[in-house]
């Protein structure tokens, strides 16, 4: 954990949001729009594993999301956000968008999601660095029995290599190919690395939502 500091000043923050949510029951379409404005002073961030005050932060942006149930088998969903930052913030992207689809037919289920991240700050200041990447994940499932299901999942199918930031700490570049099998029985989950972008697992404790 980052070390503490007696020199830290308390954060002060003011946030405004304006939201609009609309449901169109006749066609199974729901959408929401959210406008926001945030101004903060003495914002605390973790830089090189130390908590420091980073001064004033002023952000504004918009978020949009929508869900469209085309029929009882197929649902589409999407969300997008744009962030205008007066001062760059580690871990905050300028744009993030997602487009996904869920399909269920009998015992079969399939999901796919495409995510775009642009302008993600992993470092700020003189050595400011931004990441841009596109992630594609997909899952195919089959329910053999009420308490037994099989899943095959592919992660990062476009083989992207990128860096992310967690609590102000830039992590090592995410590998372009990850493969591991998952065996799930009830609440027990075992992950076995094997080396590419496909994941498979068996769930013997009921449907496993991932």
C-alpha positions as CSV (number, residue, x, y, z in Angstrom):
1,X,0.0,0.0,0.0
2,X,1.2,3.6,-0.7
3,X,2.8,5.3,2.3
4,X,1.0,8.0,4.1
5,X,2.1,11.7,4.4
6,X,1.6,14.3,7.1
7,X,1.8,16.9,4.4
8,X,-1.4,15.8,2.6
9,X,-4.2,18.3,2.5
10,X,-7.9,17.2,2.5
11,X,-9.6,17.0,-0.8
12,X,-12.4,19.4,-1.7
13,X,-14.8,18.4,-4.5
14,X,-17.9,19.8,-6.2
15,X,-19.8,17.7,-8.7
16,X,-22.9,18.4,-10.8
17,X,-24.8,15.9,-12.9
18,X,-27.8,16.1,-15.3
19,X,-29.3,12.9,-16.4
20,X,-32.1,11.8,-18.8
21,X,-33.4,8.2,-18.9
22,X,-36.0,7.1,-21.4
23,X,-37.7,3.7,-21.9
24,X,-39.4,2.8,-25.2
25,X,-41.4,-0.3,-24.1
26,X,-43.0,-0.8,-27.5
27,X,-39.7,-1.6,-29.2
28,X,-37.6,-2.7,-26.3
29,X,-35.2,0.2,-26.5
30,X,-33.8,2.0,-23.4
31,X,-31.3,4.9,-23.4
32,X,-29.7,7.3,-21.0
33,X,-27.7,10.5,-21.3
34,X,-25.6,12.0,-18.5
35,X,-23.9,15.3,-18.5
36,X,-21.4,16.0,-15.7
37,X,-19.1,18.7,-14.3
38,X,-16.5,18.2,-11.6
39,X,-14.1,20.6,-9.9
40,X,-11.8,19.5,-7.2
41,X,-8.9,20.9,-5.2
42,X,-6.0,19.1,-3.5
43,X,-7.0,15.9,-5.2
44,X,-5.0,13.0,-3.8
45,X,-3.3,10.7,-6.3
46,X,-0.8,7.9,-6.1
47,X,2.4,8.8,-8.0
48,X,5.3,6.3,-7.9
49,X,3.7,4.6,-4.9
50,X,3.4,7.8,-2.9
51,X,0.2,9.7,-2.1
52,X,0.4,13.4,-3.1
53,X,-1.8,16.4,-3.6
54,X,-2.0,17.1,-7.3
55,X,-3.7,20.5,-7.2
56,X,-6.8,21.5,-9.0
57,X,-8.8,19.2,-11.3
58,X,-11.6,20.4,-13.5
59,X,-13.4,17.9,-15.7
60,X,-16.6,17.9,-17.7
61,X,-18.0,15.3,-20.1
62,X,-20.9,13.2,-21.3
63,X,-22.0,9.6,-21.0
64,X,-24.5,7.8,-23.2
65,X,-25.8,4.3,-22.9
66,X,-28.4,2.3,-24.7
67,X,-29.9,-1.2,-24.6
68,X,-32.0,-2.6,-27.4
69,X,-33.8,-6.0,-27.0
70,X,-34.4,-7.0,-30.6
71,X,-36.3,-10.2,-29.7
72,X,-36.4,-12.8,-27.0
73,X,-33.1,-14.2,-28.2
74,X,-30.9,-11.2,-29.1
75,X,-30.0,-8.0,-27.1
76,X,-27.6,-5.3,-28.1
77,X,-26.0,-2.8,-25.7
78,X,-23.6,0.1,-26.0
79,X,-22.1,2.8,-23.9
80,X,-19.8,5.7,-24.6
81,X,-18.2,8.4,-22.5
82,X,-16.2,11.5,-23.4
83,X,-14.1,13.4,-20.8
84,X,-12.7,16.9,-21.2
85,X,-9.9,17.3,-18.6
86,X,-8.4,20.7,-17.8
87,X,-5.6,18.8,-16.1
88,X,-4.7,15.2,-17.0
89,X,-5.6,12.5,-14.4
90,X,-3.8,9.2,-14.3
91,X,-6.1,6.3,-15.2
92,X,-8.7,8.5,-16.9
93,X,-9.3,8.0,-20.7
94,X,-10.5,10.8,-22.9
95,X,-12.9,8.4,-24.7
96,X,-14.2,5.0,-23.8
97,X,-16.8,3.1,-25.9
98,X,-18.3,-0.3,-25.8
99,X,-20.6,-2.3,-28.2
100,X,-21.9,-5.7,-27.1
101,X,-24.4,-8.4,-28.1
102,X,-26.0,-11.2,-26.1
103,X,-27.7,-14.1,-27.7
104,X,-29.6,-17.0,-26.0
105,X,-31.2,-19.8,-27.9
106,X,-32.3,-23.0,-26.2
107,X,-29.3,-24.3,-24.2
108,X,-26.8,-22.2,-26.2
109,X,-25.6,-18.7,-25.2
110,X,-23.1,-16.3,-26.8
111,X,-21.8,-12.9,-25.9
112,X,-19.4,-10.6,-27.7
113,X,-18.1,-7.2,-26.8
114,X,-15.9,-4.6,-28.5
115,X,-14.3,-1.9,-26.4
116,X,-12.4,1.1,-27.5
117,X,-10.2,3.2,-25.1
118,X,-8.5,6.3,-26.3
119,X,-6.3,8.8,-24.5
120,X,-5.9,6.8,-21.3
121,X,-3.3,8.5,-19.2
122,X,-0.8,6.2,-17.5
123,X,1.6,9.0,-16.6
124,X,1.1,12.8,-16.4
125,X,3.5,15.8,-16.1
126,X,6.6,16.1,-18.1
127,X,6.6,12.4,-19.0
128,X,2.9,12.3,-19.8
129,X,1.9,9.1,-21.7
130,X,-1.4,8.0,-23.2
131,X,-2.6,4.6,-24.3
132,X,-5.1,3.7,-27.1
133,X,-6.3,0.2,-27.6
134,X,-9.2,-1.9,-28.8
135,X,-10.4,-5.0,-27.0
136,X,-12.6,-7.8,-28.4
137,X,-13.9,-10.5,-26.0
138,X,-16.3,-13.3,-26.8
139,X,-18.0,-16.1,-24.8
140,X,-19.8,-19.3,-26.0
141,X,-21.8,-21.3,-23.5
142,X,-23.8,-24.5,-23.4
143,X,-26.0,-25.6,-20.5
144,X,-25.7,-29.4,-20.4
145,X,-27.9,-29.8,-17.3
146,X,-29.6,-27.4,-14.8
147,X,-26.4,-27.7,-12.6
148,X,-23.8,-28.3,-15.3
149,X,-22.6,-25.8,-18.0
150,X,-19.7,-25.4,-20.4
151,X,-18.1,-22.2,-21.5
152,X,-15.4,-21.2,-23.9
153,X,-14.2,-17.6,-23.7
154,X,-11.7,-15.6,-25.8
155,X,-10.2,-12.5,-24.3
156,X,-8.2,-9.8,-26.2
157,X,-8.9,-11.5,-29.5
158,X,-7.3,-8.7,-31.4
159,X,-4.0,-9.3,-29.7
160,X,-3.6,-5.8,-28.3
161,X,-0.6,-4.9,-26.0
162,X,-1.3,-2.0,-23.7
163,X,-0.7,-0.5,-20.3
164,X,-3.3,0.3,-17.6
165,X,-3.1,2.3,-14.4
166,X,-4.5,1.0,-11.0
167,X,-4.7,3.5,-8.1
168,X,-2.1,5.7,-9.8
169,X,0.4,2.8,-10.4
170,X,1.2,1.9,-14.0
171,X,1.1,-1.8,-14.4
172,X,3.3,-3.8,-16.7
173,X,2.1,-4.0,-20.3
174,X,-0.9,-6.3,-20.6
175,X,0.1,-9.3,-22.8
176,X,-1.4,-9.6,-26.2
177,X,-2.3,-13.2,-25.8
178,X,-3.7,-14.8,-22.6
179,X,-5.1,-18.3,-22.4
180,X,-6.2,-20.1,-19.3
181,X,-8.8,-22.8,-18.6
182,X,-11.3,-22.3,-15.7
183,X,-12.8,-25.1,-13.7
184,X,-15.6,-23.9,-11.5
185,X,-17.4,-26.1,-8.9
186,X,-19.7,-24.0,-6.8
187,X,-17.7,-21.1,-5.4
188,X,-14.3,-22.7,-6.2
189,X,-12.5,-21.4,-9.3
190,X,-9.2,-22.7,-10.6
191,X,-7.3,-20.9,-13.4
192,X,-4.6,-22.8,-15.4
193,X,-2.4,-20.6,-17.7
194,X,-1.7,-22.1,-21.1
195,X,-0.6,-19.3,-23.4
196,X,-3.1,-17.8,-25.9
197,X,-6.3,-15.8,-26.0
198,X,-8.9,-18.6,-25.5
199,X,-10.4,-19.5,-22.2
200,X,-12.5,-22.6,-21.4
201,X,-14.1,-23.8,-18.3
202,X,-16.7,-26.2,-16.8
203,X,-19.1,-25.1,-14.1
204,X,-20.6,-27.9,-12.0
205,X,-22.2,-25.7,-9.4
206,X,-24.9,-23.9,-11.5
207,X,-24.7,-21.2,-14.2
208,X,-21.5,-19.2,-13.9
209,X,-21.9,-15.5,-14.9
210,X,-18.7,-13.9,-16.2
